Amino acid sequence: MQTEPIQPPPHVDVVDTELYSHGGPFVQWRWLRADAPVHRREPAELPGFRSLTGYEDVRSGYRDHETFCSAHGPESWPVRLTSHSA
């Protein structure tokens, strides 16, 4: 099944409370799952971190706690996961 590419939303900041204050950010999360399965939030008022945005990637992270441990900082996570590697 062919799907149309999802256009990037105008604003994706997973810690921005405004994103969640007017309902769910479904467009943003759909874009993240399709285009940024390992999303990196740049440091700003909070330290930078990575978010797993797809179901299988979250499951992989949950099962592989040594790789996805934040004890060494979230920047130590792999950039690409097996389920999304080409």
FIMIPA-149763 format. One line per field, with one value per atom (N, C-alpha, C, O): residue number from 0; chain; atom name; x negated, y, z negated. Coordinates in nm, 3 decimals, padded with zeros to 5 digits, always signed. Layout:
pati: [NUM | ...] .
vofi: [A | ...] .
torlum: [CA | ...] .
east: [X | ...] .
north: [Y | ...] .
up: [Z | ...] .
END
This chain:
pati: [0 | 0 | 0 | 0 | 1 | 1 | 1 | 1 | 2 | 2 | 2 | 2 | 3 | 3 | 3 | 3 | 4 | 4 | 4 | 4 | 5 | 5 | 5 | 5 | 6 | 6 | 6 | 6 | 7 | 7 | 7 | 7 | 8 | 8 | 8 | 8 | 9 | 9 | 9 | 9 | 10 | 10 | 10 | 10 | 11 | 11 | 11 | 11 | 12 | 12 | 12 | 12 | 13 | 13 | 13 | 13 | 14 | 14 | 14 | 14 | 15 | 15 | 15 | 15 | 16 | 16 | 16 | 16 | 17 | 17 | 17 | 17 | 18 | 18 | 18 | 18 | 19 | 19 | 19 | 19 | 20 | 20 | 20 | 20 | 21 | 21 | 21 | 21 | 22 | 22 | 22 | 22 | 23 | 23 | 23 | 23 | 24 | 24 | 24 | 24 | 25 | 25 | 25 | 25 | 26 | 26 | 26 | 26 | 27 | 27 | 27 | 27 | 28 | 28 | 28 | 28 | 29 | 29 | 29 | 29 | 30 | 30 | 30 | 30 | 31 | 31 | 31 | 31 | 32 | 32 | 32 | 32 | 33 | 33 | 33 | 33 | 34 | 34 | 34 | 34 | 35 | 35 | 35 | 35 | 36 | 36 | 36 | 36 | 37 | 37 | 37 | 37 | 38 | 38 | 38 | 38 | 39 | 39 | 39 | 39 | 40 | 40 | 40 | 40 | 41 | 41 | 41 | 41 | 42 | 42 | 42 | 42 | 43 | 43 | 43 | 43 | 44 | 44 | 44 | 44 | 45 | 45 | 45 | 45 | 46 | 46 | 46 | 46 | 47 | 47 | 47 | 47 | 48 | 48 | 48 | 48 | 49 | 49 | 49 | 49 | 50 | 50 | 50 | 50 | 51 | 51 | 51 | 51 | 52 | 52 | 52 | 52 | 53 | 53 | 53 | 53 | 54 | 54 | 54 | 54 | 55 | 55 | 55 | 55 | 56 | 56 | 56 | 56 | 57 | 57 | 57 | 57 | 58 | 58 | 58 | 58 | 59 | 59 | 59 | 59 | 60 | 60 | 60 | 60 | 61 | 61 | 61 | 61 | 62 | 62 | 62 | 62 | 63 | 63 | 63 | 63 | 64 | 64 | 64 | 64 | 65 | 65 | 65 | 65 | 66 | 66 | 66 | 66 | 67 | 67 | 67 | 67 | 68 | 68 | 68 | 68 | 69 | 69 | 69 | 69 | 70 | 70 | 70 | 70 | 71 | 71 | 71 | 71 | 72 | 72 | 72 | 72 | 73 | 73 | 73 | 73 | 74 | 74 | 74 | 74 | 75 | 75 | 75 | 75 | 76 | 76 | 76 | 76 | 77 | 77 | 77 | 77 | 78 | 78 | 78 | 78 | 79 | 79 | 79 | 79 | 80 | 80 | 80 | 80 | 81 | 81 | 81 | 81 | 82 | 82 | 82 | 82 | 83 | 83 | 83 | 83 | 84 | 84 | 84 | 84 | 85 | 85 | 85 | 85] .
vofi: [A | A | A | A | A | A | A | A | A | A | A | A | A | A | A | A | A | A | A | A | A | A | A | A | A | A | A | A | A | A | A | A | A | A | A | A | A | A | A | A | A | A | A | A | A | A | A | A | A | A | A | A | A | A | A | A | A | A | A | A | A | A | A | A | A | A | A | A | A | A | A | A | A | A | A | A | A | A | A | A | A | A | A | A | A | A | A | A | A | A | A | A | A | A | A | A | A | A | A | A | A | A | A | A | A | A | A | A | A | A | A | A | A | A | A | A | A | A | A | A | A | A | A | A | A | A | A | A | A | A | A | A | A | A | A | A | A | A | A | A | A | A | A | A | A | A | A | A | A | A | A | A | A | A | A | A | A | A | A | A | A | A | A | A | A | A | A | A | A | A | A | A | A | A | A | A | A | A | A | A | A | A | A | A | A | A | A | A | A | A | A | A | A | A | A | A | A | A | A | A | A | A | A | A | A | A | A | A | A | A | A | A | A | A | A | A | A | A | A | A | A | A | A | A | A | A | A | A | A | A | A | A | A | A | A | A | A | A | A | A | A | A | A | A | A | A | A | A | A | A | A | A | A | A | A | A | A | A | A | A | A | A | A | A | A | A | A | A | A | A | A | A | A | A | A | A | A | A | A | A | A | A | A | A | A | A | A | A | A | A | A | A | A | A | A | A | A | A | A | A | A | A | A | A | A | A | A | A | A | A | A | A | A | A | A | A | A | A | A | A | A | A | A | A | A | A | A | A | A | A | A | A | A | A | A | A | A | A | A | A | A | A | A | A] .
torlum: [N | CA | C | O | N | CA | C | O | N | CA | C | O | N | CA | C | O | N | CA | C | O | N | CA | C | O | N | CA | C | O | N | CA | C | O | N | CA | C | O | N | CA | C | O | N | CA | C | O | N | CA | C | O | N | CA | C | O | N | CA | C | O | N | CA | C | O | N | CA | C | O | N | CA | C | O | N | CA | C | O | N | CA | C | O | N | CA | C | O | N | CA | C | O | N | CA | C | O | N | CA | C | O | N | CA | C | O | N | CA | C | O | N | CA | C | O | N | CA | C | O | N | CA | C | O | N | CA | C | O | N | CA | C | O | N | CA | C | O | N | CA | C | O | N | CA | C | O | N | CA | C | O | N | CA | C | O | N | CA | C | O | N | CA | C | O | N | CA | C | O | N | CA | C | O | N | CA | C | O | N | CA | C | O | N | CA | C | O | N | CA | C | O | N | CA | C | O | N | CA | C | O | N | CA | C | O | N | CA | C | O | N | CA | C | O | N | CA | C | O | N | CA | C | O | N | CA | C | O | N | CA | C | O | N | CA | C | O | N | CA | C | O | N | CA | C | O | N | CA | C | O | N | CA | C | O | N | CA | C | O | N | CA | C | O | N | CA | C | O | N | CA | C | O | N | CA | C | O | N | CA | C | O | N | CA | C | O | N | CA | C | O | N | CA | C | O | N | CA | C | O | N | CA | C | O | N | CA | C | O | N | CA | C | O | N | CA | C | O | N | CA | C | O | N | CA | C | O | N | CA | C | O | N | CA | C | O | N | CA | C | O | N | CA | C | O | N | CA | C | O | N | CA | C | O | N | CA | C | O | N | CA | C | O | N | CA | C | O | N | CA | C | O | N | CA | C | O | N | CA | C | O | N | CA | C | O] .
east: [-00.084 | +00.000 | -00.089 | -00.174 | -00.070 | -00.147 | -00.081 | +00.041 | -00.160 | -00.105 | -00.175 | -00.290 | -00.104 | -00.161 | -00.266 | -00.247 | -00.375 | -00.471 | -00.406 | -00.327 | -00.440 | -00.387 | -00.475 | -00.597 | -00.414 | -00.489 | -00.531 | -00.456 | -00.648 | -00.691 | -00.596 | -00.558 | -00.560 | -00.475 | -00.554 | -00.678 | -00.487 | -00.558 | -00.638 | -00.734 | -00.600 | -00.665 | -00.660 | -00.552 | -00.776 | -00.782 | -00.884 | -01.005 | -00.833 | -00.916 | -00.842 | -00.746 | -00.887 | -00.812 | -00.797 | -00.717 | -00.869 | -00.853 | -00.776 | -00.758 | -00.731 | -00.655 | -00.513 | -00.438 | -00.477 | -00.344 | -00.232 | -00.121 | -00.258 | -00.156 | -00.115 | -00.001 | -00.206 | -00.178 | -00.066 | +00.010 | -00.054 | +00.043 | +00.164 | +00.259 | +00.163 | +00.268 | +00.398 | +00.501 | +00.394 | +00.515 | +00.550 | +00.589 | +00.538 | +00.565 | +00.435 | +00.326 | +00.449 | +00.333 | +00.257 | +00.319 | +00.125 | +00.043 | +00.028 | -00.084 | +00.140 | +00.138 | +00.057 | -00.014 | +00.068 | -00.007 | -00.157 | -00.233 | -00.198 | -00.340 | -00.393 | -00.500 | -00.320 | -00.367 | -00.366 | -00.454 | -00.268 | -00.266 | -00.390 | -00.453 | -00.424 | -00.543 | -00.669 | -00.757 | -00.679 | -00.796 | -00.811 | -00.921 | -00.700 | -00.709 | -00.755 | -00.832 | -00.708 | -00.741 | -00.880 | -00.952 | -00.918 | -01.038 | -01.151 | -01.263 | -01.124 | -01.227 | -01.204 | -01.170 | -01.223 | -01.196 | -01.283 | -01.243 | -01.402 | -01.484 | -01.502 | -01.591 | -01.417 | -01.413 | -01.509 | -01.506 | -01.593 | -01.686 | -01.635 | -01.613 | -01.616 | -01.581 | -01.709 | -01.782 | -01.736 | -01.857 | -01.852 | -01.744 | -01.967 | -01.968 | -01.918 | -01.950 | -01.840 | -01.790 | -01.775 | -01.873 | -01.653 | -01.631 | -01.645 | -01.665 | -01.635 | -01.657 | -01.772 | -01.801 | -01.838 | -01.944 | -01.885 | -01.766 | -01.965 | -01.920 | -01.895 | -01.950 | -01.811 | -01.782 | -01.725 | -01.690 | -01.715 | -01.654 | -01.527 | -01.517 | -01.430 | -01.302 | -01.282 | -01.305 | -01.238 | -01.196 | -01.049 | -00.969 | -01.012 | -00.876 | -00.792 | -00.672 | -00.850 | -00.774 | -00.757 | -00.842 | -00.648 | -00.614 | -00.725 | -00.768 | -00.772 | -00.875 | -01.006 | -01.077 | -01.038 | -01.160 | -01.149 | -01.245 | -01.033 | -01.012 | -01.025 | -01.086 | -00.967 | -00.980 | -01.126 | -01.170 | -01.201 | -01.344 | -01.419 | -01.502 | -01.390 | -01.454 | -01.422 | -01.508 | -01.298 | -01.256 | -01.329 | -01.368 | -01.346 | -01.411 | -01.562 | -01.626 | -01.621 | -01.766 | -01.804 | -01.852 | -01.783 | -01.805 | -01.952 | -01.981 | -02.044 | -02.185 | -02.220 | -02.293 | -02.170 | -02.197 | -02.125 | -02.181 | -02.001 | -01.918 | -01.914 | -01.820 | -02.012 | -02.022 | -02.062 | -02.148 | -02.001 | -02.037 | -02.148 | -02.181 | -02.205 | -02.311 | -02.432 | -02.503 | -02.456 | -02.569 | -02.522 | -02.598 | -02.399 | -02.342 | -02.272 | -02.317 | -02.162 | -02.085 | -02.160 | -02.119 | -02.265 | -02.341 | -02.420 | -02.472 | -02.428 | -02.501 | -02.415 | -02.465 | -02.288 | -02.201 | -02.241 | -02.299 | -02.210 | -02.236 | -02.144 | -02.030 | -02.192 | -02.111 | -02.006 | -01.893 | -02.041 | -01.945 | -01.924 | -02.016 | -01.802 | -01.770 | -01.756 | -01.735 | -01.768 | -01.762 | -01.634 | -01.638 | -01.520 | -01.393 | -01.382 | -01.295 | -01.468 | -01.461 | -01.586 | -01.596 | -01.678 | -01.799 | -01.767 | -01.683 | -01.835 | -01.809 | -01.896 | -01.890] .
north: [-00.117 | +00.000 | +00.125 | +00.141 | +00.210 | +00.335 | +00.443 | +00.460 | +00.515 | +00.626 | +00.755 | +00.754 | +00.864 | +00.995 | +01.027 | +00.992 | +01.092 | +01.134 | +01.233 | +01.318 | +01.221 | +01.312 | +01.435 | +01.425 | +01.550 | +01.675 | +01.705 | +01.675 | +01.765 | +01.796 | +01.898 | +01.996 | +01.875 | +01.972 | +02.099 | +02.096 | +02.209 | +02.334 | +02.337 | +02.413 | +02.253 | +02.261 | +02.124 | +02.072 | +02.067 | +01.941 | +01.959 | +01.955 | +01.980 | +01.986 | +01.903 | +01.950 | +01.781 | +01.686 | +01.728 | +01.667 | +01.829 | +01.875 | +02.007 | +02.060 | +02.060 | +02.184 | +02.157 | +02.086 | +02.212 | +02.187 | +02.239 | +02.186 | +02.340 | +02.393 | +02.288 | +02.288 | +02.199 | +02.094 | +02.003 | +01.949 | +01.987 | +01.895 | +01.966 | +01.899 | +02.096 | +02.168 | +02.183 | +02.216 | +02.159 | +02.177 | +02.047 | +02.049 | +01.936 | +01.807 | +01.736 | +01.787 | +01.619 | +01.537 | +01.587 | +01.633 | +01.578 | +01.619 | +01.507 | +01.464 | +01.459 | +01.340 | +01.360 | +01.269 | +01.477 | +01.503 | +01.499 | +01.441 | +01.561 | +01.564 | +01.424 | +01.387 | +01.347 | +01.213 | +01.123 | +01.039 | +01.137 | +01.059 | +01.092 | +01.003 | +01.221 | +01.261 | +01.203 | +01.153 | +01.210 | +01.156 | +01.006 | +00.959 | +00.931 | +00.786 | +00.757 | +00.664 | +00.836 | +00.811 | +00.863 | +00.798 | +00.980 | +01.047 | +01.060 | +01.094 | +01.036 | +01.049 | +00.943 | +00.977 | +00.814 | +00.709 | +00.719 | +00.674 | +00.779 | +00.814 | +00.965 | +01.014 | +01.036 | +01.182 | +01.243 | +01.207 | +01.334 | +01.402 | +01.542 | +01.621 | +01.571 | +01.706 | +01.776 | +01.730 | +01.885 | +01.962 | +02.023 | +02.055 | +02.038 | +02.104 | +02.248 | +02.319 | +02.288 | +02.427 | +02.457 | +02.454 | +02.485 | +02.508 | +02.377 | +02.379 | +02.264 | +02.132 | +02.066 | +02.103 | +01.968 | +01.896 | +01.825 | +01.791 | +01.803 | +01.730 | +01.584 | +01.530 | +01.521 | +01.379 | +01.322 | +01.396 | +01.190 | +01.121 | +01.054 | +01.008 | +01.048 | +00.981 | +00.872 | +00.892 | +00.756 | +00.650 | +00.677 | +00.695 | +00.679 | +00.721 | +00.610 | +00.630 | +00.496 | +00.386 | +00.271 | +00.248 | +00.199 | +00.091 | -00.014 | -00.049 | -00.064 | -00.169 | -00.117 | -00.191 | +00.008 | +00.065 | +00.079 | +00.053 | +00.119 | +00.127 | -00.012 | -00.028 | -00.112 | -00.249 | -00.292 | -00.354 | -00.260 | -00.295 | -00.226 | -00.288 | -00.099 | -00.025 | -00.081 | -00.088 | -00.122 | -00.181 | -00.313 | -00.342 | -00.391 | -00.522 | -00.513 | -00.601 | -00.406 | -00.390 | -00.272 | -00.169 | -00.289 | -00.178 | -00.138 | -00.025 | -00.226 | -00.188 | -00.087 | +00.009 | -00.107 | -00.013 | +00.119 | +00.226 | +00.112 | +00.231 | +00.288 | +00.361 | +00.257 | +00.309 | +00.457 | +00.495 | +00.539 | +00.681 | +00.711 | +00.827 | +00.608 | +00.630 | +00.699 | +00.773 | +00.677 | +00.740 | +00.860 | +00.915 | +00.900 | +01.012 | +00.962 | +00.867 | +01.026 | +00.980 | +00.996 | +00.937 | +01.073 | +01.088 | +00.963 | +00.952 | +00.867 | +00.743 | +00.642 | +00.536 | +00.672 | +00.580 | +00.570 | +00.664 | +00.456 | +00.446 | +00.541 | +00.565 | +00.593 | +00.685 | +00.609 | +00.656 | +00.493 | +00.413 | +00.282 | +00.227 | +00.232 | +00.105 | -00.002 | +00.030 | -00.126 | -00.237 | -00.234 | -00.259 | -00.205 | -00.210 | -00.103 | -00.113 | +00.001 | +00.105 | +00.113 | +00.202 | +00.022 | +00.023 | -00.025 | -00.113 | +00.032 | -00.010 | -00.126 | -00.176] .
up: [+00.000 | +00.000 | +00.000 | -00.088 | +00.095 | +00.107 | +00.024 | +00.030 | -00.052 | -00.129 | -00.090 | -00.047 | -00.106 | -00.078 | -00.185 | -00.302 | -00.148 | -00.250 | -00.346 | -00.305 | -00.470 | -00.571 | -00.574 | -00.590 | -00.560 | -00.564 | -00.708 | -00.801 | -00.728 | -00.864 | -00.927 | -00.862 | -01.050 | -01.119 | -01.147 | -01.148 | -01.169 | -01.190 | -01.320 | -01.332 | -01.418 | -01.548 | -01.616 | -01.642 | -01.643 | -01.719 | -01.830 | -01.807 | -01.948 | -02.068 | -02.172 | -02.233 | -02.192 | -02.274 | -02.420 | -02.491 | -02.466 | -02.603 | -02.614 | -02.724 | -02.501 | -02.501 | -02.550 | -02.484 | -02.665 | -02.722 | -02.634 | -02.639 | -02.553 | -02.461 | -02.358 | -02.311 | -02.324 | -02.228 | -02.276 | -02.196 | -02.406 | -02.465 | -02.527 | -02.566 | -02.536 | -02.608 | -02.530 | -02.589 | -02.400 | -02.318 | -02.246 | -02.129 | -02.315 | -02.254 | -02.222 | -02.247 | -02.166 | -02.136 | -02.014 | -01.918 | -02.015 | -01.902 | -01.800 | -01.770 | -01.746 | -01.660 | -01.532 | -01.490 | -01.471 | -01.347 | -01.375 | -01.298 | -01.485 | -01.519 | -01.548 | -01.499 | -01.627 | -01.659 | -01.536 | -01.522 | -01.447 | -01.323 | -01.240 | -01.183 | -01.232 | -01.157 | -01.222 | -01.152 | -01.354 | -01.424 | -01.396 | -01.368 | -01.405 | -01.380 | -01.238 | -01.216 | -01.141 | -01.001 | -00.963 | -00.888 | -01.015 | -00.968 | -01.069 | -01.032 | -01.195 | -01.299 | -01.406 | -01.520 | -01.372 | -01.471 | -01.595 | -01.703 | -01.581 | -01.697 | -01.687 | -01.618 | -01.757 | -01.748 | -01.850 | -01.968 | -01.804 | -01.895 | -01.923 | -01.831 | -02.049 | -02.091 | -02.131 | -02.219 | -02.065 | -02.092 | -02.232 | -02.280 | -02.297 | -02.428 | -02.416 | -02.320 | -02.511 | -02.520 | -02.668 | -02.743 | -02.711 | -02.854 | -02.932 | -03.053 | -02.863 | -02.921 | -02.846 | -02.732 | -02.907 | -02.835 | -02.712 | -02.711 | -02.612 | -02.495 | -02.528 | -02.624 | -02.449 | -02.467 | -02.339 | -02.246 | -02.334 | -02.221 | -02.267 | -02.380 | -02.177 | -02.202 | -02.100 | -01.981 | -02.146 | -02.056 | -02.025 | -02.117 | -01.898 | -01.863 | -01.801 | -01.782 | -01.771 | -01.712 | -01.810 | -01.896 | -01.795 | -01.887 | -01.895 | -02.005 | -01.781 | -01.783 | -01.841 | -01.909 | -01.816 | -01.872 | -02.024 | -02.096 | -02.071 | -02.217 | -02.279 | -02.384 | -02.213 | -02.263 | -02.267 | -02.363 | -02.161 | -02.157 | -02.270 | -02.337 | -02.292 | -02.400 | -02.537 | -02.625 | -02.554 | -02.681 | -02.707 | -02.820 | -02.601 | -02.615 | -02.627 | -02.684 | -02.573 | -02.572 | -02.660 | -02.612 | -02.788 | -02.882 | -02.892 | -02.933 | -02.857 | -02.863 | -02.754 | -02.780 | -02.634 | -02.525 | -02.547 | -02.523 | -02.594 | -02.605 | -02.746 | -02.781 | -02.826 | -02.961 | -02.956 | -02.876 | -03.039 | -03.041 | -03.142 | -03.163 | -03.204 | -03.302 | -03.241 | -03.310 | -03.113 | -03.044 | -02.962 | -02.883 | -02.981 | -02.906 | -02.781 | -02.718 | -02.744 | -02.628 | -02.496 | -02.396 | -02.493 | -02.369 | -02.335 | -02.225 | -02.427 | -02.399 | -02.325 | -02.287 | -02.304 | -02.232 | -02.087 | -02.032 | -02.021 | -01.877 | -01.801 | -01.842 | -01.691 | -01.611 | -01.532 | -01.520 | -01.479 | -01.404 | -01.477 | -01.539 | -01.469 | -01.530 | -01.422 | -01.305 | -01.461 | -01.366 | -01.285 | -01.164 | -01.347 | -01.275 | -01.168 | -01.081 | -01.172 | -01.072 | -00.985 | -00.901 | -01.003 | -00.920 | -00.781 | -00.762 | -00.684 | -00.545 | -00.509 | -00.396] .
END
